[in-house]
Amino acid sequence: MNTPSLRQSRIISGFWAEKTALNAEKAILYQWEQLEKSGCIENFRICAGISNSFREGLFFSDSDAFKWLDAASRILASRNSAHLTNLVNDFIELIDKAQKADGYIYTYNQIHFPGDRWKNLQIEHELYCMGHLIEAGISHHQATGDLRFLEVVRKTANLITNDFWDADWRMVDGHEEIEIALLKLAEETGETRYCEMAGRFLERRHAKRGYAFLFLKQAASAVTRLRKVANSRKSFLEFHPDHTEFKLPKRNLHKTPVSIWPRLIYSLLSGKFTQRNADLNTKDATVGHSVRFAYLETAAAMLSRQTGKRDLILGMEKAWENMVTRRMYVTGGIGSLPHIEGFGRDDELDSEVAYTETCAALGSLFWNREMALLTGDSRYDDLFEWQLYNAALVGIGRDGCTYFYNNPLVNPGRIQREPWYEVPCCPSNISRTWASIGTYLYSCDGQQITIHQYAGSEAELNTDPAVKISVDSGLPWAGNVKIKIKMKQQVPLSLKLRIPWWTEDFKVNINGEPINPRIEGRLSDPLRVNCGLDFSSGGYIRLHRDFEDGDEIKLDLGMPIRVLRQDPRVRSCRGMAAITRGPLVYCLESVDNPEGELIPRIEVVTLKLRQGEGFFQGIPLIEALNKNGEPLIFIPYFMWGNRGRSRMSVFFYP
């Protein structure tokens, strides 16, 4: 199974062309400005001996700069931008100067504790940062073909491999990421040692008596080090009175349950928070920090696909089912608890408390993509699509310069989009995902081509001989999809097209002739999902024939308005429902319904489409009548919060 590279598949039209243009022309440049303003980039200049300033930001702030570089490199694969190219090249040169001769790079230690390495791995994200550096190097090589930066990150990977090869169970980072990076580097370079090192890291993430002591010891050390940094800052400011100290933006706001603090302590000391509570091949439930969990599962799926080892798949499937059926919101958001930033108990899905971090949704995208490639099961592609358009897309504003960190499903006015956060992990994570959206659309296995997602795009696929495919898509607003085949000679192909779970009827024709293919992969035993989603009803159709140049397939996916009633097991949403259409969840926002109740009662028989005007020009909205017969307007969930502070609810009472 292979997938198109950054240069083999690109977005050319429709919804995602607008989003990727916004990403490339505005969001990525805005993020660089914020990284400069916050001192994040200046930290590398200090390491390189270019600046005498004081290091700013949290200990893991390097990762934000590396993710930005990853995103910018991916953008350059399909866009020519002299300005962005110069920023990328200058930053790569700076990293090269800041990096130690043996490959070590972590500005927190290099500036404040130059003799320390691998000291507080459970707390300080040392390997996490370097993992994002390695991913940036891979993306830059794929985008440009230049080996220079790839060799820089390989030095780091080689250092890690040498230092951690025979290390014990304690030598694992508290935040998964290095495993994904090493697996990607193994694919990029063909060096199997990186793959084996990733496997060793994953194997060490097992339950171990003494973990609580290890965590407490490292937490105490981390606090002591922070105090030393604070004292160093005071001394620096005394001798540099003209220095402008950067004030970190406020933390993201969220509603916090009273019981969260003892639960957080238990999650940390038990190892659940960092996925150190069970052997990887026995994990069958979603626990702990949701981003870390998703990155762990992504790495496990990648390892299974690269090595052919199948022993991890059953556990991943069980964990996925637990997440989807009992621990996920109707938006696809995961991680219900603040502070833990992760999963609660089964059915613990309070719509206002909902943390559902944007990065958690993105992490789940990565995992579902890998599971789809590993198993060929369409339900993983269905969840990828659902989370992409709802739980992930909501994280960035329409202007490309405002963000949500956490994404509740009911907001009484507590949160609003912000230009930056104290922990700005989500903006560049969104940008690197958008910049590579074309690579998620297709896969190829011999003469079998699978179209996983429908977006206006074109790709060259490695069949024999090579085949070019272009797709024109009306999603997410309309269900019309047109696929054109381009080739130099007639080629026998098996073309698999996904039929999403959300369509009730579909039509297919080839060169104007209607066909009636059978849906493959539908589950005979549907999953009972407490948020109302039904990924068991989707599947694939297979078109097997001798395709010729110019062949055209048209797919028409029906997009009914659905009312998804919430399972009574979810006590906080008992009696409530949500409205969806196609791959989109809709919500009520007070800007459009200023006098309405936060969670109103609605006559579902009155639901109808309405063409948007003004801010929503050309976008399908949904109109309903409340209990008093007054009209209410539902807008796409991912678009809320773009018109100032407001109240919002995904739910209503039918």
Buried (B, 14 or more C-beta within 10 A) or exposed (E): EBBBBBBBBBBBBBBBBEBBBBBBBEBBBBBBEBBEEBBBBBBBBBBBEEBEBBBBBBBBBBBBBBBBBBBBBBBBBBBEBEEBBEBBBEBBBBBBEBBBEEBBBBBBBBBBBEEBBBBBBBBBBBBBBBBBBBBBBBBBBBBBEEEBBBEBBBBBBBBBBEBBEEEEBBBBBBBBBBBBBBBBBBBBBEBEBBBBBBBBBBBBBBBBEEBBEBBEEBBEBBEEBBEEBEEBBEEBEEEEEEEEEBEBBEEBBBBEBEEBEEBBEEBBBBBBBBBBBBEBBEBBBBBBBBBBBBBBBBBBBBBBBBBEEEEBBEBBBBBBBBBBBBBBBBBBBBBBBBBBBBBBEBBBBBBBBBBBBBBBBBBBBBBBBBBBBBBBBBBBBBBBBBBBBBBBBBBBBBEBBBBBBBBBBBBBEEBEBBBBBBBBBBBBBBBBBBBBBBBBBBBBBEBBBBBBBBBBBBBBBBBEEBBBBBBBBBBBBBBBBBBBBBBEEEBEBBBBBBBBBBBEEBEBEBEEEEEEBEBEBBBEEEEEBBBBBBBBBBBBBBBEEEBEBEBEBBBBBEBEBBBBBBBEEBEBBEEBBBBBBBBBBBBBBBBBBEEBBBBBEBEBEEBEEBEBEEEBEEBBBBEBBBEEEEEBBBBBBBBBBBBEEBBBBBBBEB
